[in-house]
């Protein structure tokens, strides 16, 4: 880390080419946040990610001029350009070496480059951590892997290790309405609002496309056999937070009946296989930062509902699970929230963590009556 701090960071200075580009990108913008966002989106969206890790460039970034001219670079090259662009308009920025959160804590007390696998930029006056590789992200909420991460902020001799703040991976809010339709069908409407990592995942699922087939397939993951009946409405531009989507469709009653009824959670979560596949563990388990899931399902039965399941309310060291089902005059409504606490779990706590996930999975597998 010391070699990098002495030989790399002091040489990141804006050239005339970089200064001209920074002024071009920000000339009509009135606020500091808007100027930062413009520079960030240019680097993330217009500079192609290409791993150029050969020779000394395994550690030393190419010059900001080179990256700007060639419109490509890896994480450290993008961070270098972003720092230089910020300096060009009077915004102080530092290079940052990152050990992404998925690698866990550093074991050695000696700072070495091998501890780090990523590079980003830090704006100390704004307390912003900007990842030049996070295409499509909002600039003011870094990806989950950059949060709670061990980093070295490169400031020459005053370089110092830090841990990045955990501001949350965002939220995914789903609202579903289900009611009797024509003949043997049920009408379905779905609205999704997503922020942070959840917004990035939603945008990625559609890849910028508004192809009707993609939206139909997404709806069928919630309701097998469903068909779109209206024109999908979506707002998922890169960097936009939140990302939103609205769908309307219908599904055969027999399809819902064959699935056992209306799912208490809209979709399917595979918690145990992905987060804690085994109960017995001899090493710590790293729980990744995940978006906060929230949902409501309104079912219009046309009559009073039958017996509804009791509420589920669990909050503890592993996360929060809240699900309530309330009767309406002619139907019922499900309201839920599920959030996991990220961090490193000792091997002895894994069994209790699995029990929490199992409770959540059993709750999500419940079925309720359909119209």
N, C-alpha and C positions, 0 to 999 in steps of 0.2 A: 504494500500500500504506500510506503514512503517513497519508493522510486516513482510511482505513478504521480503522487502528489507533487514531487519536485520537478518532474520533467514533462508532464502532460498539461496539467491545469494552467500553469503560467503562460503557456503558448496559445491559449484560446483567446484570440483577439479578433475583433471584426475587421475584415478588409473592406475596401470600397465596394466590391461586388456584393458582399453580404449586407453592408449598410444600405445600399441602393434597394436590395430586395426587401429588407425590413421596412424601409420607408414606403415602398410601393404597396406592401401588404397592409399597412396600418394608416395610410395617409388620410382616409376619410372617417376614421373611427374616433369617437369622442372620449371613451372611458378607458381606463387602464386595463380593466378586465376584458374588454372587447379586443384590445390590442394583443393581450396575452393569448386569447383564444385564437386570433387570426394566425399568429406565429405557430402556435401548437398545431392547428389543423393543417397548415401548410406542410409541416414536417411529417406529421402522421399520415396525411392523405396523398401528398404529392411527391414525397421522397420514398422510393421503393425500398422495401427491406430486402437486403441481400447480405448474407454472411460473408465477410471478407477477412477471414481469420487465418492469415498466412504470414510467416516471418514475424517482424516486430509488430505487425498490425493485429496480431493476436491480442495485444495489450494497448497499443497506441492507436488512437483514432486517426483517420485521414483528416486532412485540414478541412475546415468549414467550407472554404472555396471549392475544394475538390468534390465534396459531397453535394454542394449546391449545383455545381456545373454538371456533374454526372447524374444527378437526381436519384442517387441510390446510396445505401450504406447499411451497416448493422446497427445494433443498439447504441454502441458508444459513438459511432459516427453521427447518428441522428441526435444524440444528446449534445454532442459537440456543436453541431449546427444550431440547435435550439438555443444553447447558451450564447453563441455568437450573435444570433439574431436579437435576442433580448438585450444584450449589451449595446447593440446598435441603436436602440431607442431609449437608452438610459435606464433599463430595468436590470438590476443585478441578478445574476444567476450563477450557480455552481454546478460542476459535474459531480455526479454521485455514483459510486460503485454500490451495487445492490446484491445482497444474498436473498433471493426471492423467498417469500414466506414458506413455500412448499418444501424447501430444503431444511427447515428447522433452524435452531440456534447454532452458533459457532461453537465448536468444541475446544479449539485451541485459543489461548490468550494472545498468541502472536499473530498480528495482522499480515496476511499474505494474500496475493491476488487470487490464488486458488480457492479462497473462501467465497468469492463473488462470481456470479454468473450473469450479471445484467448491468446496464448503465442507464441512468435517467438524468434529468435536470432538476435542480431545486432552486426556487425563488424565495430567499429568506425573508424579504420584506413583505411578501404576500403569503408566506408559509404554504406554498404550493409545490407539490411533487409532480412533475410532468414527464410522462413516459412517451418518448417519441415513437415507440413501436405500437402504441395502443390505438390503432386505427379504428375510427368510429366512436371512440369514447368521448364523453364530456370531459373537458380539461380540468374541471374542478372536483372530480372524484376519480382518483386513480384506480386502476384494476386491483382486484383483491390480492394478487400476488405481490403487489408493491406495498401493501399495507401490513403493518406489524412486522416489517422486514428489517434485518440488520443491515445497516448501510454505512459507508464511509463518505462523508461530505468532503470533497477535495478542495481545500483552500491553502495549498502550499504547506508551509510549516505548521499552520494552525489547523490542519485537517484533523477531523475527530469522528469517531464512530457514534452513531445514533440508532434509534429504532423509529421507523416511520409510524405516524399515528394511524390508528384504526378508525376510519370514519364510516365503515359499513360498506357492504357490497351492493347496496341498493335494495329496492323492493320490487316484487312482482305482484301486482294486484289484479285478480281476475273476478269478473262479475258475470254470472250466468243466470239467464231466465229461461224457464222451461214451462210450456203450457200446451194445452190441447190444440191441435191444428185440424186441418181438413182430413176427413176420412180416418185412416188408421195411422196418422202421423202426429208427431209432436213438434211444435215450433220452438226453435232454439235461437237465443241471441247471446253473444259472448263479447265482452269488452275487456281488453287487457291494457294495463298501464304499467310500464316498467322503467326503472331507473338503474344507473350503475351497471354492474355486471349483468344484471337481468336484461337491461336494455340492449347491451352488446350481444347477448345470446339471442334475443328476439330478432335483432337486425341480421345476425349471422344466419339464422334459420331461413331467411328469405333472400339473403344475398343481394338486397337492393331491388329484387324483382317484385312486380305486382301481378305476376302470373296467377290467374284464378285457380289453377290446379294446385299450386303450392298452398294457398289458403284452404282449399277443400281438404287437402291431406292433413293439414294442421288441425282442422275441426274434427276430422275423423279420429284423431288420437284421443280426443275428449269423448266423442260419441261415435263408436264404430258404426259405419254405414251411413253417417250423416251426409247431407247434400247442402251445398250453398244455394240459397234462394235469392239473395240480394247481392248487390255489388259490394265487395269488401272495401272498407275504409281504413287506411293505414297512414301513419305519419312516423316514418322510421329513417329520417335522413341521418347520415353519419354525424356523430357529435351531438345529436339532439337528445336532450334528456328532459322529460321522459319520452320514450317511444310508445306509441299507442296503436291499437288495432281494434276494429269493430267488425264482427261477422254476424250474419243472420242465415239461418238454414232450417232444415227439418230432418227428423230422423223417425224411422218406423217404431211404433210402440213395441213391436215384437223384438226389435233390437235391444231396447232398454230392458225389456222383460228377460231376454236371454242373458243379459249381463247381470241379472239379479236385482235390478232397480237402479235408482239414481245414486251415483257415487257421492259420498259425503265430501270428497275432495275432487276437484275438477282435473283429472289427469292421473298419471301414475308416477309414483316416486319409488325408486329402487334404493332404499337407504342402507340396508345391511350389507349387500354385496359390494357397494361402492365405498362405504365409510368404515365399516367394521366387519369384515368378512368372517373373522374367527373370534371366538369368545376367549380363548386362552392366548395370551400374548406375552412375550418376554422382553419386549422393547417398547418405548413410548409410541403413542399414536398421535400423529399430527392431524387435527381436524381443520380442514380448510375453511376460509371465510366464504360464506354462501349468502345469497340474497335472502331477505326476509320475505316469506310467502304469506300473502293475505288473500282471502277469497270470500265471496258471498254467492250463494246459490238460492235463487227464489223460484219455487215451484208452485205454479197455480193449478191446484187440483180441481177447482170448481166446487169444493166441499171442504168441510173441516178435516184435518188430517187425523190419522189414527195415532197410535202411541209413538211418541218420538223418543229417541235415545237420550239419556241423561247427558248433561254437559261434561266436557273433559277439560280440566284445567291443571296443567302441570308446569311449574316453573322451578328451575334449579340450576345447578352448575353447568348442565349440559345444554340448556336452552329453554325455550318456551313453546308449549303446545296448548292452544286454547281453541275449543270447538264448541259452539252452542247451536242448538236447533230450536227455533221458536215457532209456535203456531201462529198462523195468520187466519183471518176470517174464512178464507177459501183456499188455504194452502199452508205452506210453511217456508221458513228461510233458514239457511245454514250460514253461520258466520265463523270464519276460522283464521287462525294465525299460527305459523310455524317458523321458528327461528332457532338456529343452532349457534352455540357459543364456540368460536374458533379458538385454536390454541393447542398446546402440547399436553396430552394426557399421559400420566404415568401408566405403566403396564397393569398395575393393580386396579385401575379405575375403568379399564376397558369393558369389563363385564357389566358394570353399572351403566355405562354409556350405551352398550348394546341393549340393555333392558329398556332404556329410554327410547331408543330407536324402534324397538319392537312394539312398544306401546303406541308410538306414533303410526307405525305401519298397520297395526290392527285397527286403529281409529280410522285411517284413510280407507281401509277396505270395507267399511260398513256400507250397506245399501239402504236406501229409503224408498218409499212408495212413489210411483210415477203417476202422472195424470191418466 
